[in-house]
Amino acid sequence: VYKRQVIYYNMDMSNLDIKVGFEAPTGLAGNADIQPGTIPAGRVVSMVYTGPYEECGSAYEAITKWMKDNNLTGNGTAIEFYLNDPRVDPPAQTRIEMPIM
């Protein structure tokens, strides 16, 4: 499994606040520029989107609608897990998780 991820703390494309990561062994040391971290445990709404990255907005719309229809409130973040390398194995597959309160 291709284990790269991005945590979006907002979706303001002109002023993004993100954290980029990859799966690594525990105990990995950091430095001044790179720090180890974890994704907090908790309840999420999740789906797998298959298709071009630039068209994944429809997946976010579907998750947001489902959450609203089920009276769930997100915590304002979204996490994307990139499950494959579309250059090697197209199309792109992305698991999108939205933590809920």
C-alpha positions as MATLAB code, in Angstrom:
seq = 'VYKRQVIYYNMDMSNLDIKVGFEAPTGLAGNADIQPGTIPAGRVVSMVYTGPYEECGSAYEAITKWMKDNNLTGNGTAIEFYLNDPRVDPPAQTRIEMPIM';
ca = [
       0.000    0.000    0.000;
       1.299    3.424   -0.950;
       1.295    5.304    2.401;
       1.426    9.044    1.785;
      -1.015   11.439    3.385;
      -1.937   15.084    3.665;
      -3.919   16.632    6.512;
      -5.846   19.719    5.427;
      -6.559   22.079    8.311;
      -8.514   24.315    5.943;
      -9.583   24.282    2.298;
      -8.673   27.892    1.509;
      -6.668   27.314   -1.664;
      -5.114   30.790   -1.448;
      -3.866   30.198    2.120;
      -3.646   26.439    2.712;
      -2.708   25.041    6.117;
      -1.555   21.442    5.617;
       0.702   18.760    7.043;
       2.305   16.271    4.619;
       3.473   12.888    5.780;
       4.290    9.291    5.051;
       4.277    6.104    7.058;
       7.571    5.571    8.861;
       8.910    3.340   11.620;
       8.179    4.429   15.173;
      11.040    6.144   16.933;
      12.138    7.980   13.805;
      14.151   11.048   14.812;
      13.288   14.469   13.455;
      15.371   17.546   12.820;
      14.816   21.307   12.617;
      12.766   20.985    9.410;
      11.041   17.597    9.733;
       9.287   16.308   12.820;
       7.644   12.935   13.479;
       3.980   12.964   14.374;
       0.830   10.899   14.422;
      -2.701   11.210   13.139;
      -5.003   11.321   16.164;
      -7.431    8.452   16.661;
     -11.140    9.163   16.553;
     -14.356    8.812   14.596;
     -14.259    9.704   10.908;
     -16.451    9.621    7.848;
     -14.445    7.944    5.121;
     -14.699    7.095    1.441;
     -12.372    6.016   -1.348;
     -12.299    8.238   -4.424;
     -11.001    6.819   -7.701;
     -10.103    9.257  -10.449;
      -8.023   12.357  -11.196;
      -6.896   14.304   -8.128;
      -8.137   17.556   -9.617;
     -11.697   16.166   -9.728;
     -11.958   14.859   -6.144;
     -14.155   17.826   -5.124;
     -17.193   15.629   -5.853;
     -16.034   13.215   -3.137;
     -15.854   16.040   -0.604;
     -19.329   17.177   -1.630;
     -20.667   13.633   -1.144;
     -19.061   13.258    2.296;
     -20.295   16.677    3.399;
     -23.846   15.892    2.241;
     -23.813   12.489    3.964;
     -22.611   14.070    7.201;
     -25.342   16.731    7.034;
     -28.027   14.114    6.247;
     -26.848   12.096    9.278;
     -26.540   15.067   11.669;
     -22.765   14.787   11.981;
     -20.392   17.719   12.361;
     -16.818   17.657   11.142;
     -13.966   19.085   13.163;
     -12.801   21.215   10.230;
     -10.015   18.968    8.963;
      -9.751   16.431    6.162;
      -7.124   13.748    5.633;
      -6.233   12.268    2.262;
      -4.411    8.930    2.083;
      -2.944    8.218   -1.350;
      -3.397    4.496   -1.844;
      -1.447    4.023   -5.050;
       0.921    5.740   -7.422;
      -1.229    6.645  -10.444;
       1.906    6.966  -12.610;
       2.412    3.214  -12.129;
      -1.128    1.965  -11.478;
      -3.777    4.411  -12.775;
      -6.298    5.704  -11.916;
      -5.467    7.470   -8.649;
      -7.120    6.052   -5.526;
      -7.478    8.335   -2.522;
      -9.089    7.554    0.825;
     -10.621   10.717    2.226;
     -11.381   10.928    5.936;
     -13.202   13.744    7.688;
     -12.940   13.539   11.492;
     -16.233   14.160   13.270;
     -16.987   15.706   16.641;
];
